[in-house]
Amino acid sequence: MYQGASLGFILLMGGSGNRFGGDTPKQFVKLKGQSLYLHTLQVFLNLSVFDEIVLVCHPDWIDVVSQEVPFATLVVGGSTRQESSYLGLKAFKRPPDIVMVHDAVRPFLSEKIVRENIEAAFIHGAADTCIPSADTLVRSLDGKTIDEIPKRDEFLRGQTPQTFRYQILMDAHESARRSNIHSVSDDCSLVLRQKVPVAVVLGNERNIKITTPLDLLISDYLVSCDLV
């Protein structure tokens, strides 16, 4: 479907990992002897479809990463996820037709999700990986009392990757910056501000985001039991 289009990939790995605890950012903690981000990156390398890979890196680790992944384009991340994504977009030596953005701490995504994201972005211009919610959703404005319990089947849980035609995402970022918007939590939110529809790609419950030490323990179990 996307034959002939140039493909770029941005791995966001610049966070400090405050919720994880410890001195080492979570993307650099070891999972079976290898940094977590390398497990994630390997999924994309196995596909051999990306023309350029950009790693948006924590400043204290950029020298280490440059030795571990010498073929990638490296750039220091910003103070927010939004800024890091923008810096990643600007770092491409040659802007691709399609760009995929993924969290370094989601190592268990499938190649199927990656391919379907690319195809959806090629057709629709933008795509987001989502899964249904198995839990009841509760809305609370003050965090103390419940204001609303919305219909669960109208909501999805967002994952990554998120994938776009490059210029759509770049225009969305630059529009947000002109509007003094700097802390949006994901790229699809910026694209939706531009009234660009975003297609849904079905994700997977195993595509977990490793945020806490418990998540890492679960990940170690998944790898040990060959469940990924």
MARFI-934469 format. One record per residue: residue in one letter; x, y, z of N, C-alpha, C in turn. Coordinates in steps of 0.1 Angstrom, whole numbers. Example, Ala and Ser with C-alpha at 12.3 -4.5 7.8 and 13.67 -1.06 7.14 Angstrom:
% MARFI-934469
residu nxx nyy nzz caxx cayy cazz cxx cyy czz
A 132 -57 78 123 -45 78 132 -33 78 $
S 128 -22 71 137 -11 71 129 0 79 $
//
This chain:
% MARFI-934469
residu nxx nyy nzz caxx cayy cazz cxx cyy czz
M 8 -12 0 0 0 0 9 13 0 $
Y 20 12 8 28 24 9 41 23 1 $
Q 41 14 -9 53 12 -17 57 25 -24 $
G 69 29 -23 74 41 -29 74 53 -20 $
A 67 53 -9 67 64 1 79 63 10 $
S 85 74 13 96 73 23 90 73 37 $
L 97 65 46 91 63 59 102 67 70 $
G 97 75 79 106 79 90 100 75 103 $
F 109 73 113 105 68 126 111 76 137 $
I 103 81 147 108 88 158 106 80 171 $
L 116 77 178 115 70 191 117 81 202 $
L 107 83 210 108 93 221 114 86 233 $
M 125 91 237 133 85 248 140 95 256 $
G 134 107 258 140 118 265 135 120 279 $
G 126 113 283 120 115 296 129 112 308 $
S 126 118 319 134 115 331 129 104 339 $
G 116 99 337 111 88 344 109 89 358 $
N 103 101 362 101 104 377 92 94 384 $
R 82 90 377 72 80 383 79 66 385 $
F 89 64 377 95 50 379 104 50 391 $
G 110 61 395 119 61 406 133 57 403 $
G 143 60 412 157 56 409 164 66 401 $
D 177 64 399 185 73 392 186 71 377 $
T 181 60 372 182 56 358 168 58 352 $
P 167 67 341 154 68 334 150 55 329 $
K 136 53 330 131 39 327 135 34 314 $
Q 136 42 304 140 37 290 154 31 290 $
F 162 33 300 175 28 300 177 17 311 $
V 167 14 318 168 2 327 169 -11 319 $
K 175 -21 326 177 -33 319 166 -43 319 $
L 163 -49 308 153 -59 307 160 -71 300 $
K 163 -81 308 170 -93 303 184 -89 298 $
G 190 -79 305 204 -76 302 206 -65 291 $
Q 194 -60 286 195 -50 275 186 -38 279 $
S 191 -26 275 183 -14 278 169 -15 272 $
L 159 -11 279 145 -12 275 143 -6 261 $
Y 149 6 258 147 12 245 152 3 234 $
L 162 -5 236 167 -13 225 158 -24 222 $
H 151 -29 232 140 -39 229 130 -33 220 $
T 126 -21 223 115 -14 215 120 -12 201 $
L 132 -6 200 138 -3 187 139 -15 178 $
Q 142 -27 184 144 -39 176 132 -43 168 $
V 120 -40 173 108 -43 166 108 -36 152 $
F 112 -23 153 111 -15 140 123 -19 131 $
L 134 -22 137 145 -26 128 142 -39 121 $
N 135 -48 128 132 -61 121 123 -59 109 $
L 116 -48 108 107 -46 96 115 -41 84 $
S 126 -34 86 135 -29 76 127 -21 65 $
V 118 -12 70 110 -4 61 113 11 63 $
F 120 15 73 122 29 76 135 34 70 $
D 133 46 63 145 52 56 154 59 66 $
E 148 65 77 156 71 87 150 70 101 $
I 158 67 111 154 66 124 159 77 133 $
V 151 84 140 155 95 148 152 91 163 $
L 162 92 171 161 89 185 161 103 193 $
V 151 106 200 150 118 208 154 114 222 $
C 166 118 226 173 112 237 174 121 249 $
H 174 115 261 178 122 273 192 127 272 $
P 194 140 276 207 146 274 219 139 281 $
D 216 133 292 227 126 300 231 112 293 $
W 223 108 284 225 94 278 229 95 264 $
I 230 106 258 231 107 243 245 101 239 $
D 255 102 247 268 96 243 267 81 243 $
V 260 75 253 259 61 253 251 56 241 $
V 240 63 239 231 59 228 238 60 214 $
S 246 70 213 253 72 200 263 60 197 $
Q 268 54 208 276 42 206 268 29 204 $
E 256 28 210 248 16 209 240 16 195 $
V 237 28 191 229 29 178 235 39 169 $
P 247 36 164 255 46 156 248 50 143 $
F 239 42 138 233 44 125 221 54 126 $
A 216 57 138 204 65 139 208 80 140 $
T 198 89 137 200 103 139 196 106 154 $
L 204 113 161 202 116 175 199 131 177 $
V 190 134 186 187 147 190 183 147 205 $
V 188 158 212 184 159 226 169 163 227 $
G 162 157 236 148 159 238 145 173 245 $
G 133 177 245 129 190 251 123 188 265 $
S 118 198 270 113 198 284 99 192 285 $
T 92 190 273 79 184 273 79 173 262 $
R 69 164 262 68 154 251 65 161 238 $
Q 57 172 239 53 179 226 66 185 220 $
E 74 191 228 87 197 223 96 186 218 $
S 97 175 225 106 164 220 101 159 206 $
S 88 157 205 83 153 192 86 163 181 $
Y 85 175 184 88 186 174 103 186 170 $
L 111 184 180 126 184 177 129 171 169 $
G 122 160 172 124 148 164 120 151 149 $
L 109 157 147 105 161 133 115 169 126 $
K 121 179 133 130 188 127 144 181 124 $
A 147 170 131 160 163 130 162 155 118 $
F 151 152 111 153 144 99 162 150 89 $
K 171 143 84 180 148 73 173 151 61 $
R 162 143 58 153 145 47 139 142 51 $
P 130 151 52 117 148 57 110 137 50 $
P 105 127 57 99 116 50 84 119 46 $
D 78 110 38 64 112 35 55 108 47 $
I 59 97 53 51 92 65 61 92 77 $
V 56 96 88 64 96 101 56 89 112 $
M 63 80 118 57 72 130 64 77 143 $
V 56 79 153 61 83 166 57 73 176 $
H 67 68 184 65 58 194 72 60 207 $
D 66 55 218 73 56 231 83 46 233 $
A 95 49 237 106 40 239 103 29 250 $
V 93 32 258 90 23 269 78 14 266 $
R 75 12 253 65 3 249 72 -8 240 $
P 78 -17 246 86 -27 238 79 -39 232 $
F 66 -40 235 59 -52 231 48 -50 220 $
L 50 -40 213 41 -38 202 44 -49 191 $
S 34 -51 182 36 -61 172 39 -55 159 $
E 45 -63 150 48 -58 137 35 -55 129 $
K 25 -62 132 12 -60 126 7 -46 129 $
I 8 -41 142 4 -28 145 12 -17 137 $
V 25 -20 136 33 -10 129 29 -9 114 $
R 27 -20 108 23 -20 94 9 -14 92 $
E 0 -17 100 -14 -12 99 -14 4 101 $
N -5 8 110 -4 23 113 1 30 100 $
I 11 24 94 17 30 82 6 31 71 $
E -1 20 69 -11 19 58 -22 29 61 $
A -27 30 74 -37 40 77 -33 54 76 $
A -21 57 79 -16 71 77 -15 74 63 $
F -10 65 55 -9 67 40 -23 70 34 $
I -33 63 39 -46 64 33 -54 77 39 $
H -53 78 52 -61 88 59 -53 101 63 $
G -40 100 63 -32 112 68 -28 111 82 $
A -35 104 91 -31 103 105 -38 91 111 $
A -31 84 120 -36 72 126 -31 71 141 $
D -39 65 149 -36 64 163 -39 49 167 $
T -30 44 175 -32 30 180 -40 30 193 $
C -52 23 193 -61 24 204 -66 10 208 $
I -70 8 220 -77 -4 224 -89 -1 233 $
P -99 -10 233 -111 -7 241 -108 -7 256 $
S -116 -1 264 -114 -1 278 -122 -12 284 $
A -116 -20 292 -123 -31 299 -128 -26 313 $
D -124 -14 317 -128 -8 330 -139 3 328 $
T -147 4 337 -156 16 337 -149 29 338 $
L -152 38 330 -146 51 330 -154 61 339 $
V -146 69 347 -153 78 357 -147 92 355 $
R -156 102 354 -151 116 353 -153 123 366 $
S -142 129 371 -142 136 383 -135 149 381 $
L -141 161 383 -135 174 380 -126 177 392 $
D -128 173 404 -120 177 415 -112 165 421 $
G -114 153 415 -106 142 420 -111 136 433 $
K -123 141 438 -128 137 451 -142 131 449 $
T -150 136 440 -163 131 438 -165 129 423 $
I -175 119 420 -178 116 406 -188 125 400 $
D -184 131 389 -193 139 381 -201 132 370 $
E -195 122 365 -201 115 354 -195 101 352 $
I -203 91 348 -198 78 343 -202 77 329 $
P -194 80 320 -198 80 305 -199 65 300 $
K -205 64 288 -207 51 282 -193 46 278 $
R -189 34 283 -176 29 281 -173 26 266 $
D -184 22 259 -181 18 245 -179 29 235 $
E -180 42 240 -177 53 232 -163 58 234 $
F -155 51 243 -141 55 246 -131 44 243 $
L -119 48 239 -108 39 237 -96 44 245 $
R -87 35 247 -75 39 254 -64 40 244 $
G -57 52 244 -47 55 234 -34 49 238 $
Q -27 43 227 -14 38 229 -5 45 219 $
T 7 40 216 15 44 205 19 31 198 $
P 23 32 185 26 43 177 14 52 173 $
Q 18 64 169 9 73 162 16 77 149 $
T 9 77 138 16 78 125 8 88 116 $
F 16 96 108 11 107 101 18 109 88 $
R 11 116 79 19 122 68 27 133 74 $
Y 40 134 71 49 142 78 44 157 78 $
Q 40 162 67 37 176 67 24 179 75 $
I 15 170 76 3 172 85 8 174 99 $
L 17 165 104 22 166 118 30 178 120 $
M 39 182 111 47 194 112 38 206 113 $
D 29 207 104 20 219 104 12 220 117 $
A 8 208 123 1 208 135 10 213 147 $
H 22 209 147 31 214 157 34 229 156 $
E 36 233 144 39 247 142 27 256 145 $
S 15 252 142 3 259 145 2 260 161 $
A 5 249 168 4 249 182 14 259 188 $
R 26 259 183 36 268 188 32 283 186 $
R 26 285 174 22 299 172 11 303 181 $
S 3 293 186 -8 296 195 -4 295 210 $
N 9 294 212 15 293 225 10 281 233 $
I 8 270 226 4 257 232 17 248 232 $
H 21 244 244 34 237 245 34 224 253 $
S 22 220 259 23 208 268 12 198 264 $
V 8 197 252 -1 187 248 5 173 249 $
S -2 163 254 4 150 258 6 141 246 $
D 0 143 234 3 134 223 1 142 210 $
D 6 136 199 6 143 186 -8 143 180 $
C -16 133 182 -29 132 177 -37 144 181 $
S -35 148 194 -43 160 199 -40 172 191 $
L -27 174 187 -23 185 179 -29 185 165 $
V -29 173 159 -35 171 146 -50 173 146 $
L -57 169 156 -71 171 157 -75 186 158 $
R -66 194 164 -68 208 165 -69 214 151 $
Q -62 208 141 -62 212 127 -74 207 119 $
K -83 200 126 -95 194 120 -92 183 110 $
V -81 177 112 -77 165 104 -82 152 111 $
P -90 144 104 -95 132 111 -83 122 113 $
V -84 115 124 -74 105 128 -80 91 128 $
A -75 82 120 -80 68 119 -75 60 131 $
V -84 51 135 -80 42 146 -74 29 141 $
V -63 25 147 -57 12 144 -58 4 157 $
L -63 -8 156 -65 -16 169 -52 -20 174 $
G -50 -17 187 -38 -20 194 -39 -34 201 $
N -31 -36 211 -30 -49 218 -28 -46 233 $
E -34 -54 241 -32 -53 256 -18 -55 260 $
R -10 -62 252 4 -65 255 13 -53 252 $
N 7 -44 245 15 -32 241 15 -22 253 $
I 20 -27 264 19 -19 276 31 -8 277 $
K 28 2 284 38 13 286 44 11 300 $
I 57 9 300 64 6 313 66 19 320 $
T 59 21 331 59 33 338 63 32 353 $
T 61 20 358 64 17 372 72 5 373 $
P 79 3 385 86 -10 387 78 -22 385 $
L 65 -22 389 56 -33 387 55 -36 372 $
D 54 -26 363 53 -28 349 66 -35 344 $
L 77 -32 350 90 -38 346 90 -53 350 $
L 84 -56 362 83 -69 366 74 -78 357 $
I 63 -72 353 54 -79 344 61 -81 330 $
S 69 -71 326 76 -72 313 87 -83 314 $
D 93 -84 325 103 -95 327 97 -109 326 $
Y 85 -110 332 77 -122 331 73 -126 317 $
L 68 -116 310 64 -118 296 76 -123 287 $
V 88 -117 289 99 -121 281 104 -135 286 $
S 104 -137 299 109 -150 304 100 -162 299 $
C 87 -159 298 78 -170 294 75 -170 279 $
D 82 -161 272 81 -160 257 66 -157 254 $
L 60 -148 261 46 -145 258 44 -132 250 $
V 55 -127 244 54 -115 235 58 -119 221 $
//
